[in-house]
Amino acid sequence: MPTAIHETELEELISLRSNVADLEAKLRSRDDELKSKDGIIESKDCIIESKERQIASLSRELDWLRKKVFGKMTEKRHLPLDPSVLNEPTLFPDEMSEEEKAALSVEVKKSEETLTRSITVREKPSRKPLDTTKLPVKETHIYPEGTTDEDGNLKAEYVEIGTEETNRIERIPARVFVDRIIRHKVISRAEIGQKYPEERTILTAPLPLFPTGRGMAGASVLTDIILGKFMYHLPFYRIINRYKEYGITISDSTMGGWYEAAVEQLKLLYDLERRRVMESEYIQVDESVIPVIDNEKHKARKGYLWCVRDAIGGALYFYYDLGSRSSRVAKILLDGYEGAVQTDGYEAYDQFEKAKGIRLLGCWAHARRKFVEALEEDRKRATEAIVQIKLLYKVESDADDEGLTAEQRAEKRQKESYPILQTFEKWLRDNYPKVLPQSRTGKAIGYTYSLMDRLARYVTDGRFNIDNNLIENAIRPLAIGRKNYLFCGNDAAAYRAAIVYSLIGCCKAAGADPREWMEDVLRKIPYYRRDGRDLAELLPAAWAAASHE
């Protein structure tokens, strides 16, 4: 019996030892698992700590930027209470008053009602009759069959009692012809019997001077090629195909050579026009993309044409500097200039904010555009901003309707527009902390507030425009052109494009027909150069004035 008990205890002991071993293995496995989790937790802690440091750093940068743009009144320039001293800082309440908020709410409500009516009740536009007064008229007389004789006259047995007129517009295709100049050689009859043939004086009319000095293209053909490309936006190959319809095949190299020679003559007028524009007291500057082929990389790169417009007279010129859009080009353009310069918010112009003799003006159309883009994101705030900008434009519209002089317009702006600007600035300060800086609304507010000084300066002079729209209209043909001929073949081609766009723009500003002007001056330039005459007489404004005398 004792032996049986001993064996049973032994078995239990073995089983316990086995269980202990299993437990120890499980404990070791658990320890390994805990160590692994501890490592993961430690790694996560490191990541979290890194993220916290990054968040803290970004928060400090955001605070600095907000303070930079929307700092305390003592640290930031603000619109002065007196608009006549816009370069002086002033203090007024940071926040909009309840009266200002209530007035803005009323204006927003009116604007929304107007918008709703304009969308829901849209009148069908009336079709305007075509103005055919400048077209020649060809009359075709039609009589009933059998009522006229062989000569087309009404027979005696019929009596005409009236007519009915119907007009149709027809077109005669352009006609290309060869202008063959035949110079006749003559001698005096008196010399025929008195002198030896070699001593006789042969009289020959001098050959007229031609626009390019070489090639068969006359002034009308050169004008047609240039305007076809830069006013009607046709690539050269389309112009070549059009001339095939007229009965002549011109190679691409021949047409290109004619075009380059003609632009070389027009460059003389371009240089004069550029100097004239920079003599204005008030100019507008903008830039636009023009793709240019990079022959080394065999692909198009983004180039830029800069446009400078005389905001008083309307003349303009385009400038190309190897396609650059850098602040260096802006400095070249405005080097030595003194006067008012109106631009958008591109940072290349910031260098002139404190430049001697230059007064920077902003563009309200650009500011408004950014709030329009934010409508879908934050309709309430965007609408409030647009309504306040609309009030500024309402003052301008009223001044136009009243036919005010520049002095009267400036007085009206300072009385009516300037209080709107001050209220709008406070609205910008109130709303910026409530939006995300990288949101469309935040960017629109930041853009407008940072340029508020420039945007407000137009109220000081009635000659200044509220926006840069007139120069954007001047640039529009460039945007249409690049959609058609797509790119310029090289930098030289882009420079020639700048010359032609400049002169066409000046013609439009002066009310001169570009075709008549260009054809005439291409004929006259060789004679002006030969005789040393003043080429300024051929500039579009002077040419148009002389044509109307």
C-alpha positions in Angstrom: 0.0 0.0 0.0 2.7 2.6 0.8 4.4 1.8 -2.5 1.2 2.6 -4.4 1.0 5.9 -2.6 4.6 6.8 -3.4 4.1 6.1 -7.1 1.0 8.3 -7.1 2.8 11.2 -5.5 5.7 10.8 -7.9 3.3 11.1 -10.9 1.7 14.2 -9.4 5.2 15.7 -8.8 6.2 15.0 -12.4 2.9 16.6 -13.6 3.5 19.6 -11.4 7.0 20.0 -12.7 5.7 19.8 -16.3 3.1 22.4 -15.5 5.8 24.6 -13.9 7.9 24.3 -17.1 5.0 25.3 -19.3 4.2 28.3 -17.1 7.9 29.3 -17.1 7.8 29.1 -21.0 4.6 31.1 -21.1 6.1 33.7 -18.7 9.2 34.0 -20.9 7.0 34.4 -24.0 5.0 37.0 -22.2 8.1 38.9 -21.1 9.4 38.9 -24.7 6.0 40.2 -25.9 6.0 42.9 -23.2 9.5 43.9 -24.2 8.5 44.1 -27.8 5.4 46.2 -26.9 7.6 48.4 -24.7 9.8 49.0 -27.7 6.8 49.9 -29.9 5.5 52.3 -27.2 8.9 53.9 -26.8 9.1 54.3 -30.6 5.5 55.8 -30.6 6.5 58.1 -27.8 9.4 59.4 -29.9 7.2 59.9 -32.9 4.6 61.8 -30.7 7.4 63.9 -29.2 8.7 64.7 -32.7 5.2 65.6 -33.9 4.6 67.8 -30.8 7.9 69.7 -31.5 6.9 70.1 -35.1 3.4 71.3 -34.1 4.9 73.8 -31.6 7.3 75.0 -34.3 4.6 75.5 -36.8 2.4 77.2 -34.2 5.1 79.6 -33.5 5.6 80.3 -37.2 1.8 80.8 -37.6 1.7 83.1 -34.7 4.6 85.1 -36.1 3.0 85.3 -39.5 -0.3 86.4 -38.0 1.4 89.0 -36.0 3.3 90.1 -39.1 0.2 90.6 -41.1 -2.4 91.2 -38.4 -0.3 92.5 -35.5 -1.2 95.0 -32.9 -2.2 98.5 -34.1 1.1 99.9 -32.7 3.0 97.4 -34.8 1.2 97.7 -38.1 0.5 100.6 -40.5 -3.2 101.4 -41.0 -5.2 103.7 -43.2 -5.0 107.2 -41.8 -8.1 109.0 -40.8 -7.3 111.7 -43.3 -7.0 110.2 -46.9 -4.8 113.1 -48.1 -1.9 111.7 -45.9 -2.1 108.1 -46.8 1.6 107.6 -46.0 1.0 108.5 -42.3 0.0 105.9 -39.7 -3.1 106.4 -37.5 -5.2 104.7 -34.8 -8.9 103.9 -34.9 -10.9 101.0 -33.3 -9.8 97.5 -34.1 -13.3 96.1 -34.4 -16.3 97.0 -36.4 -19.0 98.9 -34.5 -22.5 97.5 -34.2 -23.7 100.2 -36.6 -21.2 99.2 -39.2 -22.1 95.6 -38.9 -25.8 96.4 -39.2 -25.2 98.5 -42.3 -23.1 95.8 -43.9 -25.9 93.2 -43.2 -28.4 95.5 -45.0 -26.1 95.8 -48.0 -25.5 92.1 -48.1 -29.3 91.4 -48.0 -29.8 93.9 -50.9 -27.0 92.3 -52.9 -28.5 88.8 -52.5 -31.9 90.0 -53.5 -30.5 91.7 -56.6 -28.5 88.6 -57.5 -31.6 86.4 -57.1 -33.7 88.7 -59.4 -30.9 88.8 -62.0 -30.8 85.0 -62.0 -34.5 84.2 -62.0 -35.7 87.1 -64.2 -33.4 87.3 -67.1 -34.6 89.3 -70.0 -34.1 87.9 -73.5 -31.5 90.1 -75.2 -32.7 92.1 -78.2 -30.9 91.6 -81.5 -29.2 94.7 -82.7 -29.3 95.5 -86.4 -26.1 95.3 -88.3 -24.4 98.6 -89.2 -23.8 98.5 -92.9 -23.4 102.2 -93.5 -19.7 101.9 -94.2 -20.2 99.2 -96.9 -20.5 99.9 -100.6 -23.8 99.0 -102.1 -24.2 97.1 -105.3 -27.8 97.2 -106.6 -29.4 94.4 -108.6 -32.8 95.3 -110.2 -35.2 92.4 -110.8 -38.4 92.8 -112.8 -41.2 90.2 -113.2 -40.5 87.8 -116.1 -41.7 89.0 -119.4 -42.1 92.6 -118.5 -38.8 94.0 -119.9 -37.3 94.3 -123.3 -33.9 93.0 -124.6 -32.1 96.0 -123.0 -33.7 95.4 -119.6 -36.1 98.3 -119.8 -39.7 98.1 -118.7 -42.0 97.5 -121.7 -44.4 100.3 -122.6 -47.5 98.3 -121.6 -46.4 98.1 -118.0 -46.2 100.8 -115.4 -43.9 100.6 -112.3 -45.8 101.5 -109.1 -43.2 100.8 -106.4 -40.2 98.7 -105.3 -39.4 96.3 -102.5 -35.8 96.2 -101.1 -34.0 93.3 -99.6 -30.4 93.4 -98.4 -27.8 90.6 -98.3 -24.1 90.9 -97.3 -21.7 89.4 -99.8 -17.9 89.1 -99.9 -15.4 89.4 -102.8 -12.3 87.3 -101.9 -9.0 89.2 -101.5 -7.1 89.7 -104.7 -3.3 89.4 -104.8 -1.6 90.9 -107.8 1.9 91.8 -109.1 2.7 95.5 -109.1 5.2 95.6 -112.0 7.1 98.9 -111.9 8.4 99.8 -115.4 10.8 102.7 -115.4 11.1 104.3 -118.8 14.4 105.7 -120.0 14.4 108.9 -122.1 16.8 111.3 -123.6 16.4 114.8 -124.9 15.6 115.1 -128.7 18.2 117.9 -128.9 21.0 115.5 -127.9 20.1 112.9 -130.5 21.9 114.7 -133.4 24.4 116.8 -131.4 26.2 114.3 -129.2 27.8 110.9 -129.4 25.7 108.2 -127.9 28.1 107.7 -125.0 27.8 111.4 -124.2 24.0 111.6 -124.1 22.2 112.0 -120.8 19.8 109.2 -120.1 16.9 110.1 -117.8 15.5 107.3 -115.6 13.0 107.8 -112.8 14.4 106.6 -109.4 13.2 103.3 -108.1 10.8 103.9 -105.2 12.0 102.9 -101.7 10.5 99.6 -100.5 9.7 98.7 -96.9 12.3 96.0 -96.5 14.8 96.9 -99.2 14.6 93.4 -100.6 12.1 90.7 -101.5 8.9 91.0 -103.5 6.6 91.7 -100.6 4.9 95.1 -100.8 3.6 97.1 -97.8 0.1 95.7 -98.1 1.3 92.1 -98.1 3.7 92.6 -95.2 0.9 94.2 -93.2 -1.5 91.4 -94.1 1.1 88.8 -92.8 1.8 90.7 -89.6 -1.8 91.4 -88.7 -2.9 87.9 -89.7 -0.6 86.5 -87.0 -0.9 89.0 -84.3 -4.4 90.5 -84.7 -6.2 87.5 -86.1 -4.0 85.0 -84.4 -3.2 82.8 -87.4 -0.1 80.6 -87.5 2.1 81.2 -90.5 1.1 77.9 -92.1 -2.5 79.0 -92.2 -1.5 82.3 -93.8 0.5 80.4 -96.3 -2.5 78.2 -97.1 -4.7 81.3 -97.5 -2.2 82.8 -100.1 -2.4 79.5 -102.0 -6.1 80.2 -102.5 -5.1 83.6 -103.9 -2.9 81.9 -106.5 0.6 82.1 -105.1 2.7 79.6 -103.1 5.0 81.2 -100.5 7.5 79.1 -98.6 7.7 79.3 -94.8 11.3 80.6 -94.9 10.4 83.3 -97.5 7.4 84.5 -95.4 9.4 84.4 -92.3 12.2 86.5 -93.9 9.6 89.1 -95.1 8.1 89.3 -91.6 11.4 89.7 -89.8 12.6 92.5 -92.1 9.3 94.3 -91.7 9.4 94.1 -87.9 13.0 95.4 -88.0 11.6 98.6 -89.5 8.8 98.8 -87.0 11.2 98.4 -84.1 12.2 102.1 -84.7 8.7 103.2 -83.8 8.5 100.7 -80.9 11.6 102.2 -79.3 10.1 105.7 -79.6 6.8 104.5 -78.1 8.5 102.9 -75.2 10.2 106.2 -74.3 6.9 108.1 -74.6 5.1 105.7 -72.3 7.8 106.0 -69.6 7.4 109.8 -69.6 3.8 109.4 -68.3 3.1 110.4 -64.7 0.9 107.3 -64.2 1.5 103.9 -65.6 0.1 100.4 -65.1 2.3 97.2 -65.2 1.3 93.6 -65.7 2.8 90.4 -67.1 1.5 87.5 -69.1 2.7 84.1 -70.1 4.0 83.4 -73.6 5.4 79.8 -74.3 8.8 79.8 -76.0 10.6 76.9 -77.6 13.8 75.9 -75.8 16.0 74.6 -78.7 18.5 73.0 -76.4 15.8 71.0 -74.5 13.5 70.7 -77.5 10.4 71.6 -75.6 8.4 74.7 -74.7 9.2 76.7 -71.6 7.1 79.3 -69.9 8.2 82.8 -70.8 6.7 86.2 -69.9 5.9 89.4 -71.7 5.7 92.4 -69.5 3.2 95.1 -70.4 3.6 98.8 -69.4 0.6 101.1 -70.2 0.4 104.9 -70.0 -2.8 105.1 -67.9 -3.4 108.7 -68.9 -2.9 108.6 -72.7 -3.6 104.8 -73.3 -0.4 104.0 -75.2 1.5 100.9 -74.2 4.4 98.6 -74.9 5.3 95.0 -74.3 8.8 94.0 -73.0 10.5 90.7 -73.3 13.7 89.8 -71.4 14.4 86.2 -72.3 11.0 85.3 -70.8 12.0 86.2 -67.2 9.4 87.2 -64.6 12.0 88.0 -61.9 12.1 91.1 -59.8 15.2 92.1 -61.8 13.1 92.7 -64.9 10.7 94.9 -62.9 13.7 96.9 -61.7 14.9 97.3 -65.3 11.4 98.4 -66.5 11.0 101.1 -63.8 14.7 102.2 -63.6 14.7 106.0 -63.3 10.9 106.2 -63.5 9.1 108.7 -61.2 5.3 108.7 -60.9 2.4 106.4 -59.9 2.7 102.7 -60.8 -0.4 100.4 -60.6 0.1 96.7 -60.3 -1.3 93.5 -58.9 0.1 92.0 -55.7 3.0 90.2 -57.3 5.9 90.4 -54.9 8.4 91.6 -57.6 6.9 95.1 -57.1 7.4 95.2 -53.4 10.9 96.6 -53.9 9.4 99.9 -55.1 7.2 100.5 -52.0 9.7 102.8 -50.5 11.5 103.8 -53.8 12.1 107.5 -54.2 9.7 109.1 -56.7 7.4 106.0 -57.1 4.0 105.6 -55.7 2.5 102.1 -55.8 -1.2 101.6 -56.4 -3.1 98.4 -56.0 -5.8 96.7 -58.1 -9.3 96.1 -56.6 -10.3 93.7 -59.4 -7.6 91.3 -58.2 -8.8 91.5 -54.6 -12.4 91.0 -55.6 -11.5 88.0 -57.8 -10.0 86.2 -54.8 -13.2 86.6 -52.7 -15.3 85.4 -55.7 -13.2 82.3 -55.7 -14.0 81.8 -52.0 -17.8 82.0 -52.4 -18.2 78.2 -52.5 -16.1 77.8 -49.5 -17.4 80.5 -47.2 -20.4 82.2 -48.8 -21.2 84.5 -45.9 -17.8 86.1 -45.5 -17.0 86.2 -49.2 -20.3 87.9 -49.9 -19.7 90.5 -47.2 -16.3 91.3 -48.7 -17.7 91.5 -52.3 -20.5 93.8 -51.2 -18.0 96.2 -49.6 -15.9 96.2 -52.8 -19.1 96.7 -54.8 -19.8 99.9 -52.9 -16.4 101.2 -53.9 -17.2 100.5 -57.6 -20.6 102.2 -57.1 -18.9 105.4 -56.3 -16.9 105.2 -59.5 -20.0 104.4 -61.5 -21.8 107.4 -60.0 -18.8 109.6 -60.8 -18.8 108.4 -64.4 -22.6 109.1 -64.7 -22.1 112.6 -63.3 -19.2 113.4 -65.7 -16.9 114.6 -62.9 -13.5 116.1 -63.5 -10.4 114.5 -61.9 -10.5 117.0 -59.0 -14.2 116.4 -58.4 -13.8 112.6 -58.5 -10.9 112.8 -56.0 -13.1 114.8 -53.7 -16.0 112.4 -54.0 -13.7 109.4 -53.4 -12.3 110.9 -50.2 -15.8 111.7 -48.9 -17.6 108.4 -49.9 -15.0 105.7 -50.8 -12.5 106.3 -48.0 -14.9 105.6 -45.1 -15.8 102.3 -46.9 -12.1 101.4 -47.1 -11.6 102.0 -43.3 -14.6 99.9 -42.5 -13.4 97.2 -44.8 -10.0 97.1 -43.2 -11.6 96.6 -39.8 -13.7 93.8 -41.3 -10.6 92.1 -42.6 -9.0 92.3 -39.1 -12.1 90.9 -37.4 -12.5 87.9 -39.7 -8.9 86.7 -40.3 -8.5 85.0 -36.9 -11.8 83.1 -37.6 -10.7 81.4 -40.8 -7.9 79.0 -41.7 -4.9 80.9 -43.2 -4.6 78.4 -46.1 -8.3 78.4 -47.0 -9.5 80.5 -49.9 -11.1 82.9 -47.6 -8.0 83.2 -45.5 -5.8 83.8 -48.5 -8.2 86.4 -49.9 -8.3 88.3 -46.6 -4.5 88.0 -46.2 -3.9 89.2 -49.8 -6.2 92.2 -49.5 -5.1 93.3 -46.0 -1.4 93.1 -46.8 -2.0 95.5 -49.8 -4.4 97.8 -48.1 -2.2 100.8 -48.3 -1.7 100.4 -52.1 -5.4 99.7 -52.6 -6.5 102.8 -50.8 -4.2 105.3 -52.6 -6.4 105.7 -55.7 -8.7 108.0 -53.7 -6.0 110.7 -53.6 -6.1 111.5 -57.3 -9.1 111.4 -59.6 -6.9 110.3 -62.6 -6.0 107.0 -60.8 -8.1 104.0 -61.7 -9.6 101.8 -59.1 -8.2 98.7 -60.8 -5.8 97.4 -63.5 -8.6 96.2 -65.9 -7.5 98.5 -68.7 -4.1 96.9 -69.0 -5.6 93.4 -68.6 -7.8 94.3 -71.6 -4.6 95.3 -73.5 -3.0 91.9 -72.7 -6.0 89.8 -73.7 -5.0 89.5 -77.4 -1.8 87.8 -76.2 -3.9 85.2 -74.4 -6.0 84.6 -77.5 -2.9 84.4 -79.7 -1.1 81.7 -77.7 -4.2 79.5 -77.9 -3.9 79.6 -81.7 -0.3 79.7 -82.6 0.6 78.0 -79.3 4.2 79.2 -78.9 7.1 81.4 -80.2 9.9 79.5 -81.9 12.7 81.2 -79.9 13.5 84.3 -77.9 14.0 86.4 -81.0 10.5 85.5 -82.2 9.1 86.4 -78.8 10.9 89.8 -78.9 9.4 90.5 -82.3 6.0 89.5 -81.0 6.4 92.1 -78.2 7.1 94.8 -80.9 4.0 94.0 -82.9 1.7 93.6 -80.0 2.9 97.0 -78.7 2.2 98.9 -81.9 -1.2 97.2 -82.5 -2.2 98.1 -78.9 -1.2 101.7 -79.5 -3.3 101.8 -82.7 -6.3 100.6 -80.8 -5.7 103.2 -78.0 -5.3 106.0 -80.5 -8.4 105.0 -82.5 -6.3 104.3 -85.6 -7.1 101.4 -87.9 -4.1 99.0 -87.5 -4.1 97.9 -91.2 -4.3 101.5 -92.6 -1.6 102.7 -90.1 0.8 99.8 -90.7 0.6 99.8 -94.4 1.1 103.6 -94.6 4.1 103.7 -92.2 5.8 100.7 -93.8 5.8 102.8 -97.0 7.0 106.0 -95.3 9.7 104.7 -92.9 12.4 104.3 -95.7 11.8 107.9 -96.8 11.8 109.3 -93.2 15.1 107.5 -92.6 16.6 108.8 -95.8 15.5 112.4 -95.3 16.3 112.4 -91.5 12.7 113.3 -90.6 11.2 112.8 -87.1 9.8 109.2 -86.9 7.6 110.3 -84.0 5.2 111.7 -86.6 4.5 108.0 -87.6 3.5 106.9 -84.1 -0.2 105.8 -83.9 -1.4 108.7 -81.9 0.3 111.4 -84.0 -0.7 109.5 -87.2 -4.3 109.4 -86.2 -4.3 113.1 -85.2 -2.8 114.0 -88.6 -5.3 111.8 -90.4 -8.3 113.7 -88.9 -7.0 117.1 -89.7 
